[in-house]
Amino acid sequence: MKKYSPGAVKHINIRDRDIGRPLSNITTNIKFETLIGDIKKVLENGEIIIQEIESTEGKIYQVMTSPYLRKRDKNVYGAIITFYDISELKRTQNELDKTNKMLGLATVASEMGTWSIDVQTRELIASDRLRAIFGFPIDEQMIFESAVKQIVDEQQSLFLSSIDEAITSGEKFELEFPVHGLQDEKLHWIRAIGNLTHNKDGKAEYLTGIMHDVTDHKLDDMRKNDFISIVSHELKTPLTSIKGYLQVSLARARKSEDEFSEKAMDKANNQINKMTTLINGFLNVSRLETGKIYLNRQDFEIDALVKEIVEEVLIAKSGFNIVLLPGCNIPINADRDKIGQVISNLLSNAVKYSPKGGNIEVLCKELANHVQVSIKDEGMGINLEDQEKLFDRYYRIENHSTKTISGFGIGLYLSSEIIQRHNGKIWVESEIDKGSTFCFSLPLG
């Protein structure tokens, strides 16, 4: 050995007394047996050799043995040995490998398929399990367009728009959708979750996530919805009869000026109306989740519909100041009745959770490529934790302020599903004791 750098002292403990001695006679904390062979190869043919060596202290080094060349004749006069301490890197790599193995085992155990979609090209990278979920043979490439074709026709546009929205907004992708298996042609329900991943420059590269076959769970839900549908239908028949008897009795009480009976009948009639509304809500949920709710699209002006709903609520709910702010004459193509149901639900909730005499503002406005309707109240407000679950099925806020307010958490869930089926968005902005603003937007054109 002829020379060494200060780093050689630090890493492999070479000293001044080692100068001029053969490598085989040097006592240090690494094994030189393999290095001597590498040096011979470098001297013979001038190649560069890179390998990893472990020290007696457990450190890992990447060792590069390269030829020492003189500029004047390009002949090999020796070898240069460079040591890089990669111990921390190897430790991190081993931990990452261990984590990836554990994640892989968990993914296999849960029968989840993994996927990535290139945000620029929409190229799909699918795991073997994902191909199996869609019914593709393991050895067959599953491209994005082929996967979309397996999705039930009426759900394809929702899937594509949800993918585009997640890529554009950076928000979490989460969706349940039915697919026809490529081989068995049976209907399978898939639940997908994904997030954007970014490169070192912070630029979005892939939408990556997992998909899971939830057919069994979905079938259980459908059976439950069928039961709810049957029971709800059976309840409507006696309720209709009771309502008829009440209306006749109420007319007789008014004719005979029986004030007590009139008030009693009127209250009973109101309760029947509430029960009918709840039953209709359950029926709508059942139809929605079994795919039996369809959009009857037509062209109409949404501000006229908003005005119509506000007038209806004002007649039924006295004691509230509902202000319809100047709107916009915007024609949209949507299911008028279902959008009216959404507006009615949001407005009824604003009334339900607001103090009497409070102001409720309703606004319809046109934005870049969509129309937005907002309903602002001065009610109790909603905390952030509840806001995240507010549009979930059957979710209700439980606190001392809501104990006396009836409901099953159906209205907002139905509203959310209706808006999603129109490729729109629905959300809430709220602070405790400062009221809430419920908004939804629908695309134009």
FILUM-181353 format. One record per residue (C-alpha): residue number from 1; residue in one letter; x, y, z. Coordinates in steps of 0.02 Angstrom, whole numbers, always signed. Each point is the difference from the previous one (the first is absolute). Layout:
N
<site i="NUM" aa="a" u="X" v="Y" w="Z"/>
...
END
This chain:
445
<site i="1" aa="m" u="+0" v="+0" w="+0"/>
<site i="2" aa="k" u="+70" v="+171" w="-48"/>
<site i="3" aa="k" u="-124" v="+134" w="+56"/>
<site i="4" aa="y" u="-158" v="+26" w="+103"/>
<site i="5" aa="s" u="-117" v="+146" w="+38"/>
<site i="6" aa="p" u="-53" v="+60" w="+173"/>
<site i="7" aa="g" u="-167" v="-86" w="-30"/>
<site i="8" aa="a" u="+89" v="-168" w="-8"/>
<site i="9" aa="v" u="+57" v="+24" w="+180"/>
<site i="10" aa="k" u="-177" v="+42" w="+54"/>
<site i="11" aa="h" u="-89" v="-141" w="-90"/>
<site i="12" aa="i" u="+120" v="-148" w="-12"/>
<site i="13" aa="n" u="+136" v="+46" w="+125"/>
<site i="14" aa="i" u="+151" v="+7" w="-119"/>
<site i="15" aa="r" u="+156" v="+75" w="+81"/>
<site i="16" aa="d" u="+169" v="+74" w="-54"/>
<site i="17" aa="r" u="+88" v="-165" w="+38"/>
<site i="18" aa="d" u="-107" v="-85" w="-136"/>
<site i="19" aa="i" u="+82" v="+101" w="-140"/>
<site i="20" aa="g" u="+106" v="-116" w="-107"/>
<site i="21" aa="r" u="-73" v="-160" w="+73"/>
<site i="22" aa="p" u="-100" v="-127" w="-103"/>
<site i="23" aa="l" u="-186" v="+10" w="+28"/>
<site i="24" aa="s" u="+0" v="-180" w="+62"/>
<site i="25" aa="n" u="+110" v="+54" w="+147"/>
<site i="26" aa="i" u="-104" v="+149" w="+53"/>
<site i="27" aa="t" u="-105" v="-18" w="+157"/>
<site i="28" aa="t" u="-160" v="+99" w="-15"/>
<site i="29" aa="n" u="-187" v="-15" w="+35"/>
<site i="30" aa="i" u="-51" v="-63" w="-173"/>
<site i="31" aa="k" u="+33" v="-160" w="-96"/>
<site i="32" aa="f" u="+127" v="+24" w="-140"/>
<site i="33" aa="e" u="-13" v="-174" w="-75"/>
<site i="34" aa="t" u="-126" v="+51" w="-132"/>
<site i="35" aa="l" u="+84" v="+167" w="-30"/>
<site i="36" aa="i" u="+165" v="-81" w="-50"/>
<site i="37" aa="g" u="-89" v="-101" w="-134"/>
<site i="38" aa="d" u="-90" v="+158" w="-60"/>
<site i="39" aa="i" u="+165" v="+94" w="-9"/>
<site i="40" aa="k" u="+77" v="-137" w="-108"/>
<site i="41" aa="k" u="-147" v="+10" w="-122"/>
<site i="42" aa="v" u="+15" v="+190" w="-9"/>
<site i="43" aa="l" u="+188" v="-10" w="-35"/>
<site i="44" aa="e" u="-26" v="-132" w="-134"/>
<site i="45" aa="n" u="-142" v="+75" w="-101"/>
<site i="46" aa="g" u="-33" v="+175" w="+69"/>
<site i="47" aa="e" u="-181" v="-33" w="+49"/>
<site i="48" aa="i" u="-87" v="+87" w="+146"/>
<site i="49" aa="i" u="-69" v="-115" w="+135"/>
<site i="50" aa="i" u="-131" v="+52" w="+128"/>
<site i="51" aa="q" u="-56" v="-108" w="+145"/>
<site i="52" aa="e" u="-62" v="+10" w="+179"/>
<site i="53" aa="i" u="+110" v="-48" w="+148"/>
<site i="54" aa="e" u="-44" v="-15" w="+185"/>
<site i="55" aa="s" u="+124" v="+57" w="+133"/>
<site i="56" aa="t" u="+35" v="-94" w="+162"/>
<site i="57" aa="e" u="-101" v="+138" w="+87"/>
<site i="58" aa="g" u="-155" v="-40" w="-104"/>
<site i="59" aa="k" u="+14" v="+151" w="-117"/>
<site i="60" aa="i" u="-38" v="-21" w="-185"/>
<site i="61" aa="y" u="+112" v="+78" w="-132"/>
<site i="62" aa="q" u="-21" v="+16" w="-186"/>
<site i="63" aa="v" u="+176" v="-29" w="-67"/>
<site i="64" aa="m" u="+51" v="+56" w="-174"/>
<site i="65" aa="t" u="+163" v="-67" w="-70"/>
<site i="66" aa="s" u="+53" v="+95" w="-156"/>
<site i="67" aa="p" u="+161" v="+8" w="-105"/>
<site i="68" aa="y" u="+133" v="+135" w="+31"/>
<site i="69" aa="l" u="+45" v="+70" w="-171"/>
<site i="70" aa="r" u="+136" v="+122" w="-52"/>
<site i="71" aa="k" u="-52" v="+130" w="-127"/>
<site i="72" aa="r" u="+153" v="-17" w="-110"/>
<site i="73" aa="d" u="-20" v="-182" w="-49"/>
<site i="74" aa="k" u="-169" v="-57" w="+72"/>
<site i="75" aa="n" u="+83" v="-153" w="+74"/>
<site i="76" aa="v" u="-61" v="-76" w="+165"/>
<site i="77" aa="y" u="+129" v="+34" w="+137"/>
<site i="78" aa="g" u="-104" v="-51" w="+150"/>
<site i="79" aa="a" u="-171" v="-4" w="+78"/>
<site i="80" aa="i" u="-99" v="+130" w="+96"/>
<site i="81" aa="i" u="-116" v="-66" w="+136"/>
<site i="82" aa="t" u="-141" v="+113" w="+58"/>
<site i="83" aa="f" u="-108" v="-36" w="+153"/>
<site i="84" aa="y" u="-177" v="+72" w="+22"/>
<site i="85" aa="d" u="-86" v="-27" w="+167"/>
<site i="86" aa="i" u="-177" v="-56" w="-48"/>
<site i="87" aa="s" u="-48" v="-73" w="+169"/>
<site i="88" aa="e" u="-144" v="+121" w="+31"/>
<site i="89" aa="l" u="-61" v="-19" w="-178"/>
<site i="90" aa="k" u="+0" v="-190" w="+16"/>
<site i="91" aa="r" u="-89" v="+10" w="+166"/>
<site i="92" aa="t" u="-135" v="+111" w="-76"/>
<site i="93" aa="q" u="-12" v="-115" w="-151"/>
<site i="94" aa="n" u="-19" v="-154" w="+111"/>
<site i="95" aa="e" u="-136" v="+86" w="+103"/>
<site i="96" aa="l" u="-88" v="+51" w="-161"/>
<site i="97" aa="d" u="+13" v="-177" w="-68"/>
<site i="98" aa="k" u="-71" v="-67" w="+163"/>
<site i="99" aa="t" u="-143" v="+126" w="-6"/>
<site i="100" aa="n" u="-35" v="-41" w="-183"/>
<site i="101" aa="k" u="-3" v="-186" w="+40"/>
<site i="102" aa="m" u="-121" v="+29" w="+144"/>
<site i="103" aa="l" u="-108" v="+110" w="-111"/>
<site i="104" aa="g" u="+6" v="-132" w="-136"/>
<site i="105" aa="l" u="-54" v="-135" w="+123"/>
<site i="106" aa="a" u="-142" v="+110" w="+63"/>
<site i="107" aa="t" u="-55" v="+38" w="-178"/>
<site i="108" aa="v" u="+2" v="-185" w="-46"/>
<site i="109" aa="a" u="-91" v="-49" w="+161"/>
<site i="110" aa="s" u="-136" v="+130" w="-31"/>
<site i="111" aa="e" u="-10" v="-48" w="-184"/>
<site i="112" aa="m" u="+25" v="+181" w="-54"/>
<site i="113" aa="g" u="+63" v="+49" w="-171"/>
<site i="114" aa="t" u="+122" v="+144" w="-20"/>
<site i="115" aa="w" u="-1" v="+123" w="-145"/>
<site i="116" aa="s" u="+84" v="+156" w="-67"/>
<site i="117" aa="i" u="-59" v="+116" w="-138"/>
<site i="118" aa="d" u="+122" v="+118" w="-87"/>
<site i="119" aa="v" u="-78" v="+174" w="+16"/>
<site i="120" aa="q" u="+63" v="+51" w="-172"/>
<site i="121" aa="t" u="-27" v="-154" w="-108"/>
<site i="122" aa="r" u="-133" v="-93" w="+103"/>
<site i="123" aa="e" u="+109" v="-156" w="-16"/>
<site i="124" aa="l" u="-58" v="-128" w="+128"/>
<site i="125" aa="i" u="+117" v="-109" w="+103"/>
<site i="126" aa="a" u="-102" v="-141" w="+78"/>
<site i="127" aa="s" u="+51" v="-136" w="+122"/>
<site i="128" aa="d" u="-40" v="-184" w="-32"/>
<site i="129" aa="r" u="-139" v="+8" w="+130"/>
<site i="130" aa="l" u="-80" v="+151" w="-83"/>
<site i="131" aa="r" u="-1" v="-89" w="-168"/>
<site i="132" aa="a" u="-84" v="-148" w="+86"/>
<site i="133" aa="i" u="-132" v="+114" w="+78"/>
<site i="134" aa="f" u="-45" v="+67" w="-173"/>
<site i="135" aa="g" u="+9" v="-175" w="-73"/>
<site i="136" aa="f" u="+156" v="+27" w="-107"/>
<site i="137" aa="p" u="+123" v="-146" w="-20"/>
<site i="138" aa="i" u="+160" v="+25" w="+100"/>
<site i="139" aa="d" u="+107" v="-3" w="-157"/>
<site i="140" aa="e" u="-110" v="+125" w="-93"/>
<site i="141" aa="q" u="+34" v="+186" w="+6"/>
<site i="142" aa="m" u="-141" v="+102" w="+77"/>
<site i="143" aa="i" u="-3" v="+173" w="-77"/>
<site i="144" aa="f" u="-102" v="+145" w="+68"/>
<site i="145" aa="e" u="-127" v="+2" w="-143"/>
<site i="146" aa="s" u="-31" v="-188" w="+16"/>
<site i="147" aa="a" u="-29" v="+16" w="+188"/>
<site i="148" aa="v" u="-125" v="+142" w="-25"/>
<site i="149" aa="k" u="-97" v="-104" w="-128"/>
<site i="150" aa="q" u="-32" v="-132" w="+134"/>
<site i="151" aa="i" u="-88" v="+129" w="+111"/>
<site i="152" aa="v" u="-190" v="+2" w="-17"/>
<site i="153" aa="d" u="-46" v="+125" w="-137"/>
<site i="154" aa="e" u="-94" v="+127" w="+107"/>
<site i="155" aa="q" u="+144" v="+6" w="+125"/>
<site i="156" aa="q" u="+142" v="+28" w="-124"/>
<site i="157" aa="s" u="-20" v="+189" w="-12"/>
<site i="158" aa="l" u="-5" v="+15" w="+191"/>
<site i="159" aa="f" u="+160" v="-104" w="+14"/>
<site i="160" aa="l" u="+92" v="+103" w="-132"/>
<site i="161" aa="s" u="-56" v="+167" w="+71"/>
<site i="162" aa="s" u="+51" v="-56" w="+176"/>
<site i="163" aa="i" u="+174" v="-48" w="-65"/>
<site i="164" aa="d" u="+18" v="+168" w="-89"/>
<site i="165" aa="e" u="-61" v="+94" w="+154"/>
<site i="166" aa="a" u="+125" v="-89" w="+114"/>
<site i="167" aa="i" u="+144" v="+39" w="-119"/>
<site i="168" aa="t" u="-53" v="+181" w="-25"/>
<site i="169" aa="s" u="-41" v="+43" w="+181"/>
<site i="170" aa="g" u="+124" v="-114" w="+89"/>
<site i="171" aa="e" u="-140" v="-63" w="+111"/>
<site i="172" aa="k" u="-21" v="-182" w="+53"/>
<site i="173" aa="f" u="-79" v="-115" w="-129"/>
<site i="174" aa="e" u="-134" v="-111" w="+77"/>
<site i="175" aa="l" u="-138" v="-90" w="-94"/>
<site i="176" aa="e" u="-105" v="-158" w="-5"/>
<site i="177" aa="f" u="-51" v="-62" w="-172"/>
<site i="178" aa="p" u="-63" v="-160" w="-83"/>
<site i="179" aa="v" u="+99" v="-94" w="-133"/>
<site i="180" aa="h" u="-39" v="-147" w="-113"/>
<site i="181" aa="g" u="+135" v="-134" w="+22"/>
<site i="182" aa="l" u="+92" v="-23" w="-164"/>
<site i="183" aa="q" u="-5" v="-190" w="+11"/>
<site i="184" aa="d" u="-148" v="-46" w="+110"/>
<site i="185" aa="e" u="-105" v="+151" w="-57"/>
<site i="186" aa="k" u="-73" v="+9" w="+175"/>
<site i="187" aa="l" u="-32" v="+166" w="+87"/>
<site i="188" aa="h" u="+134" v="+45" w="+127"/>
<site i="189" aa="w" u="+1" v="+153" w="+112"/>
<site i="190" aa="i" u="+169" v="+85" w="+21"/>
<site i="191" aa="r" u="+54" v="+126" w="+131"/>
<site i="192" aa="a" u="+146" v="+110" w="-54"/>
<site i="193" aa="i" u="+106" v="+121" w="+101"/>
<site i="194" aa="g" u="+147" v="+101" w="-67"/>
<site i="195" aa="n" u="+111" v="+153" w="+24"/>
<site i="196" aa="l" u="+120" v="+99" w="-107"/>
<site i="197" aa="t" u="+187" v="-34" w="+13"/>
<site i="198" aa="h" u="+127" v="+133" w="-48"/>
<site i="199" aa="n" u="+179" v="+3" w="-63"/>
<site i="200" aa="k" u="+145" v="+87" w="+87"/>
<site i="201" aa="d" u="-50" v="+165" w="-82"/>
<site i="202" aa="g" u="-175" v="-11" w="+74"/>
<site i="203" aa="k" u="-82" v="-37" w="-167"/>
<site i="204" aa="a" u="-142" v="-128" w="+1"/>
<site i="205" aa="e" u="+52" v="-161" w="-88"/>
<site i="206" aa="y" u="-121" v="-139" w="+44"/>
<site i="207" aa="l" u="-171" v="-28" w="+75"/>
<site i="208" aa="t" u="+35" v="-153" w="+105"/>
<site i="209" aa="g" u="-108" v="-108" w="+111"/>
<site i="210" aa="i" u="-88" v="-163" w="+35"/>
<site i="211" aa="m" u="-159" v="-86" w="-59"/>
<site i="212" aa="h" u="-98" v="-131" w="+95"/>
<site i="213" aa="d" u="-142" v="-115" w="-51"/>
<site i="214" aa="v" u="-146" v="+44" w="+116"/>
<site i="215" aa="t" u="-132" v="-102" w="-90"/>
<site i="216" aa="d" u="-51" v="-101" w="+152"/>
<site i="217" aa="h" u="-18" v="+156" w="+106"/>
<site i="218" aa="k" u="-97" v="+87" w="-138"/>
<site i="219" aa="l" u="-118" v="-148" w="-21"/>
<site i="220" aa="d" u="-34" v="+4" w="+188"/>
<site i="221" aa="d" u="-41" v="+185" w="-17"/>
<site i="222" aa="m" u="-114" v="-35" w="-147"/>
<site i="223" aa="r" u="-94" v="-135" w="+96"/>
<site i="224" aa="k" u="-21" v="+121" w="+143"/>
<site i="225" aa="n" u="-61" v="+134" w="-120"/>
<site i="226" aa="d" u="-122" v="-122" w="-77"/>
<site i="227" aa="f" u="-68" v="-34" w="+174"/>
<site i="228" aa="i" u="-15" v="+186" w="+36"/>
<site i="229" aa="s" u="-85" v="+26" w="-168"/>
<site i="230" aa="i" u="-128" v="-139" w="+33"/>
<site i="231" aa="v" u="-37" v="+60" w="+177"/>
<site i="232" aa="s" u="-14" v="+181" w="-57"/>
<site i="233" aa="h" u="-122" v="-46" w="-137"/>
<site i="234" aa="e" u="-104" v="-101" w="+123"/>
<site i="235" aa="l" u="-3" v="+148" w="+122"/>
<site i="236" aa="k" u="-57" v="+124" w="-132"/>
<site i="237" aa="t" u="-166" v="-89" w="-30"/>
<site i="238" aa="p" u="-69" v="+14" w="+180"/>
<site i="239" aa="l" u="+72" v="+175" w="+16"/>
<site i="240" aa="t" u="-95" v="+55" w="-154"/>
<site i="241" aa="s" u="-161" v="-68" w="+75"/>
<site i="242" aa="i" u="+33" v="+83" w="+168"/>
<site i="243" aa="k" u="+36" v="+165" w="-87"/>
<site i="244" aa="g" u="-166" v="-14" w="-94"/>
<site i="245" aa="y" u="-98" v="-32" w="+161"/>
<site i="246" aa="l" u="+89" v="+145" w="+85"/>
<site i="247" aa="q" u="-42" v="+120" w="-141"/>
<site i="248" aa="v" u="-184" v="-49" w="+8"/>
<site i="249" aa="s" u="-2" v="+17" w="+189"/>
<site i="250" aa="l" u="+91" v="+167" w="-10"/>
<site i="251" aa="a" u="-130" v="+66" w="-124"/>
<site i="252" aa="r" u="-142" v="-54" w="+117"/>
<site i="253" aa="a" u="+85" v="+79" w="+151"/>
<site i="254" aa="r" u="+16" v="+165" w="-93"/>
<site i="255" aa="k" u="-181" v="-9" w="-57"/>
<site i="256" aa="s" u="-62" v="-31" w="+177"/>
<site i="257" aa="e" u="+123" v="+131" w="+68"/>
<site i="258" aa="d" u="+74" v="-129" w="+118"/>
<site i="259" aa="e" u="+162" v="+96" w="+35"/>
<site i="260" aa="f" u="+81" v="-136" w="+107"/>
<site i="261" aa="s" u="-31" v="-138" w="-128"/>
<site i="262" aa="e" u="+57" v="+113" w="-140"/>
<site i="263" aa="k" u="+167" v="+34" w="+85"/>
<site i="264" aa="a" u="+23" v="-183" w="+45"/>
<site i="265" aa="m" u="-37" v="-58" w="-177"/>
<site i="266" aa="d" u="+114" v="+134" w="-72"/>
<site i="267" aa="k" u="+145" v="-57" w="+109"/>
<site i="268" aa="a" u="-32" v="-183" w="-42"/>
<site i="269" aa="n" u="-2" v="+45" w="-185"/>
<site i="270" aa="n" u="+168" v="+88" w="+19"/>
<site i="271" aa="q" u="+73" v="-157" w="+81"/>
<site i="272" aa="i" u="-66" v="-106" w="-144"/>
<site i="273" aa="n" u="+85" v="+119" w="-122"/>
<site i="274" aa="k" u="+164" v="-19" w="+95"/>
<site i="275" aa="m" u="-13" v="-190" w="-4"/>
<site i="276" aa="t" u="-39" v="+4" w="-186"/>
<site i="277" aa="t" u="+153" v="+109" w="-30"/>
<site i="278" aa="l" u="+111" v="-121" w="+98"/>
<site i="279" aa="i" u="-69" v="-151" w="-92"/>
<site i="280" aa="n" u="+27" v="+85" w="-168"/>
<site i="281" aa="g" u="+179" v="+37" w="+55"/>
<site i="282" aa="f" u="+32" v="-184" w="+39"/>
<site i="283" aa="l" u="-76" v="-49" w="-167"/>
<site i="284" aa="n" u="+113" v="+123" w="-91"/>
<site i="285" aa="v" u="+155" v="-69" w="+90"/>
<site i="286" aa="s" u="-52" v="-176" w="-49"/>
<site i="287" aa="r" u="-26" v="+47" w="-182"/>
<site i="288" aa="l" u="+162" v="+100" w="-3"/>
<site i="289" aa="e" u="+109" v="-140" w="+64"/>
<site i="290" aa="t" u="-77" v="-136" w="-106"/>
<site i="291" aa="g" u="+26" v="+104" w="-156"/>
<site i="292" aa="k" u="-186" v="+26" w="-28"/>
<site i="293" aa="i" u="+3" v="+189" w="+10"/>
<site i="294" aa="y" u="+21" v="+82" w="-169"/>
<site i="295" aa="l" u="+28" v="+178" w="-57"/>
<site i="296" aa="n" u="-137" v="+76" w="-107"/>
<site i="297" aa="r" u="+102" v="+141" w="-75"/>
<site i="298" aa="q" u="-80" v="+155" w="-73"/>
<site i="299" aa="d" u="+45" v="+182" w="-32"/>
<site i="300" aa="f" u="-62" v="+124" w="+130"/>
<site i="301" aa="e" u="+52" v="+160" w="+87"/>
<site i="302" aa="i" u="+68" v="-41" w="+171"/>
<site i="303" aa="d" u="-36" v="+170" w="+78"/>
<site i="304" aa="a" u="-186" v="-25" w="-40"/>
<site i="305" aa="l" u="+6" v="-169" w="+88"/>
<site i="306" aa="v" u="+88" v="+78" w="+152"/>
<site i="307" aa="k" u="-134" v="+135" w="+9"/>
<site i="308" aa="e" u="-138" v="-130" w="-11"/>
<site i="309" aa="i" u="+73" v="-104" w="+144"/>
<site i="310" aa="v" u="+26" v="+154" w="+108"/>
<site i="311" aa="e" u="-183" v="+51" w="-23"/>
<site i="312" aa="e" u="-58" v="-176" w="+48"/>
<site i="313" aa="v" u="+105" v="-1" w="+159"/>
<site i="314" aa="l" u="-58" v="+175" w="+49"/>
<site i="315" aa="i" u="-182" v="-59" w="-7"/>
<site i="316" aa="a" u="+35" v="-152" w="+110"/>
<site i="317" aa="k" u="+126" v="+79" w="+121"/>
<site i="318" aa="s" u="-53" v="+164" w="+78"/>
<site i="319" aa="g" u="+110" v="+100" w="+117"/>
<site i="320" aa="f" u="+156" v="-6" w="-109"/>
<site i="321" aa="n" u="+72" v="+138" w="-109"/>
<site i="322" aa="i" u="+53" v="-88" w="-161"/>
<site i="323" aa="v" u="+87" v="+122" w="-117"/>
<site i="324" aa="l" u="+22" v="-45" w="-183"/>
<site i="325" aa="l" u="+147" v="+103" w="-61"/>
<site i="326" aa="p" u="+6" v="+62" w="-181"/>
<site i="327" aa="g" u="+33" v="-153" w="-106"/>
<site i="328" aa="c" u="+47" v="-41" w="-177"/>
<site i="329" aa="n" u="-105" v="-60" w="-145"/>
<site i="330" aa="i" u="+103" v="-155" w="-36"/>
<site i="331" aa="p" u="-69" v="-146" w="-101"/>
<site i="332" aa="i" u="+70" v="-169" w="+53"/>
<site i="333" aa="n" u="-30" v="-179" w="-55"/>
<site i="334" aa="a" u="-43" v="-108" w="+150"/>
<site i="335" aa="d" u="-139" v="-96" w="+87"/>
<site i="336" aa="r" u="-112" v="+144" w="+57"/>
<site i="337" aa="d" u="-96" v="-99" w="+131"/>
<site i="338" aa="k" u="+157" v="-72" w="+81"/>
<site i="339" aa="i" u="+93" v="+166" w="+2"/>
<site i="340" aa="g" u="-158" v="+75" w="+76"/>
<site i="341" aa="q" u="+8" v="-137" w="+133"/>
<site i="342" aa="v" u="+179" v="+49" w="+41"/>
<site i="343" aa="i" u="-45" v="+185" w="+18"/>
<site i="344" aa="s" u="-151" v="-45" w="+105"/>
<site i="345" aa="n" u="+106" v="-113" w="+115"/>
<site i="346" aa="l" u="+132" v="+133" w="+27"/>
<site i="347" aa="l" u="-128" v="+137" w="+29"/>
<site i="348" aa="s" u="-101" v="-108" w="+120"/>
<site i="349" aa="n" u="+158" v="-39" w="+98"/>
<site i="350" aa="a" u="+42" v="+185" w="+9"/>
<site i="351" aa="v" u="-173" v="+31" w="+75"/>
<site i="352" aa="k" u="+11" v="-151" w="+115"/>
<site i="353" aa="y" u="+167" v="+48" w="+77"/>
<site i="354" aa="s" u="-26" v="+190" w="+7"/>
<site i="355" aa="p" u="-81" v="+102" w="+139"/>
<site i="356" aa="k" u="-171" v="+74" w="-40"/>
<site i="357" aa="g" u="+16" v="+173" w="-72"/>
<site i="358" aa="g" u="+172" v="-40" w="-69"/>
<site i="359" aa="n" u="+54" v="+50" w="-175"/>
<site i="360" aa="i" u="+26" v="-130" w="-136"/>
<site i="361" aa="e" u="+83" v="+59" w="-161"/>
<site i="362" aa="v" u="-18" v="-94" w="-164"/>
<site i="363" aa="l" u="+114" v="+41" w="-145"/>
<site i="364" aa="c" u="+19" v="-67" w="-176"/>
<site i="365" aa="k" u="+150" v="+58" w="-101"/>
<site i="366" aa="e" u="+94" v="-43" w="-159"/>
<site i="367" aa="l" u="+186" v="-37" w="+11"/>
<site i="368" aa="a" u="+128" v="-49" w="-133"/>
<site i="369" aa="n" u="-77" v="-160" w="-67"/>
<site i="370" aa="h" u="-132" v="-43" w="+129"/>
<site i="371" aa="v" u="-145" v="+70" w="+100"/>
<site i="372" aa="q" u="+4" v="+7" w="+190"/>
<site i="373" aa="v" u="-145" v="+5" w="+123"/>
<site i="374" aa="s" u="+35" v="+45" w="+182"/>
<site i="375" aa="i" u="-115" v="+5" w="+152"/>
<site i="376" aa="k" u="+67" v="+95" w="+151"/>
<site i="377" aa="d" u="-79" v="-7" w="+174"/>
<site i="378" aa="e" u="+33" v="+73" w="+172"/>
<site i="379" aa="g" u="-20" v="-165" w="+91"/>
<site i="380" aa="m" u="+104" v="-95" w="+126"/>
<site i="381" aa="g" u="+142" v="-41" w="-120"/>
<site i="382" aa="i" u="+90" v="-165" w="-29"/>
<site i="383" aa="n" u="+171" v="-50" w="+66"/>
<site i="384" aa="l" u="+136" v="-59" w="-120"/>
<site i="385" aa="e" u="-9" v="-183" w="+53"/>
<site i="386" aa="d" u="-186" v="-9" w="-40"/>
<site i="387" aa="q" u="+22" v="+95" w="-164"/>
<site i="388" aa="e" u="+108" v="-142" w="-67"/>
<site i="389" aa="k" u="-138" v="-129" w="+29"/>
<site i="390" aa="l" u="-153" v="+108" w="-30"/>
<site i="391" aa="f" u="-41" v="-73" w="-171"/>
<site i="392" aa="d" u="+23" v="-181" w="+54"/>
<site i="393" aa="r" u="-152" v="-113" w="-1"/>
<site i="394" aa="y" u="-104" v="+10" w="+160"/>
<site i="395" aa="y" u="+126" v="+114" w="+86"/>
<site i="396" aa="r" u="-74" v="+118" w="+129"/>
<site i="397" aa="i" u="+84" v="+127" w="+113"/>
<site i="398" aa="e" u="-31" v="-54" w="+179"/>
<site i="399" aa="n" u="+10" v="+135" w="+134"/>
<site i="400" aa="h" u="-112" v="+89" w="+125"/>
<site i="401" aa="s" u="-58" v="+124" w="-133"/>
<site i="402" aa="t" u="-61" v="-134" w="-123"/>
<site i="403" aa="k" u="-92" v="-116" w="+121"/>
<site i="404" aa="t" u="-168" v="+78" w="-37"/>
<site i="405" aa="i" u="+25" v="+9" w="-189"/>
<site i="406" aa="s" u="-71" v="-147" w="-97"/>
<site i="407" aa="g" u="+82" v="-87" w="-146"/>
<site i="408" aa="f" u="+97" v="-155" w="-54"/>
<site i="409" aa="g" u="+146" v="+78" w="-95"/>
<site i="410" aa="i" u="-74" v="-39" w="-170"/>
<site i="411" aa="g" u="-25" v="+171" w="-80"/>
<site i="412" aa="l" u="+181" v="+55" w="-15"/>
<site i="413" aa="y" u="+56" v="-173" w="-58"/>
<site i="414" aa="l" u="-133" v="+0" w="-137"/>
<site i="415" aa="s" u="+45" v="+178" w="-49"/>
<site i="416" aa="s" u="+183" v="-47" w="-14"/>
<site i="417" aa="e" u="-36" v="-152" w="-108"/>
<site i="418" aa="i" u="-116" v="+98" w="-115"/>
<site i="419" aa="i" u="+130" v="+137" w="-25"/>
<site i="420" aa="q" u="+138" v="-128" w="-31"/>
<site i="421" aa="r" u="-107" v="-85" w="-132"/>
<site i="422" aa="h" u="-8" v="+169" w="-86"/>
<site i="423" aa="n" u="+193" v="+8" w="+6"/>
<site i="424" aa="g" u="-14" v="+144" w="+123"/>
<site i="425" aa="k" u="+67" v="+38" w="+174"/>
<site i="426" aa="i" u="-83" v="+31" w="+168"/>
<site i="427" aa="w" u="+81" v="+66" w="+158"/>
<site i="428" aa="v" u="-25" v="+99" w="+160"/>
<site i="429" aa="e" u="+91" v="+147" w="+79"/>
<site i="430" aa="s" u="-37" v="+25" w="+183"/>
<site i="431" aa="e" u="+58" v="+59" w="+171"/>
<site i="432" aa="i" u="-76" v="-39" w="+168"/>
<site i="433" aa="d" u="-125" v="+135" w="+54"/>
<site i="434" aa="k" u="+28" v="+94" w="-163"/>
<site i="435" aa="g" u="-116" v="-94" w="-115"/>
<site i="436" aa="s" u="+28" v="-106" w="-155"/>
<site i="437" aa="t" u="+3" v="+21" w="-188"/>
<site i="438" aa="f" u="-47" v="-152" w="-104"/>
<site i="439" aa="c" u="+52" v="+9" w="-182"/>
<site i="440" aa="f" u="-12" v="-105" w="-155"/>
<site i="441" aa="s" u="+62" v="+29" w="-177"/>
<site i="442" aa="l" u="-53" v="-75" w="-166"/>
<site i="443" aa="p" u="+98" v="+3" w="-163"/>
<site i="444" aa="l" u="-65" v="+105" w="-144"/>
<site i="445" aa="g" u="-11" v="-67" w="-174"/>
END
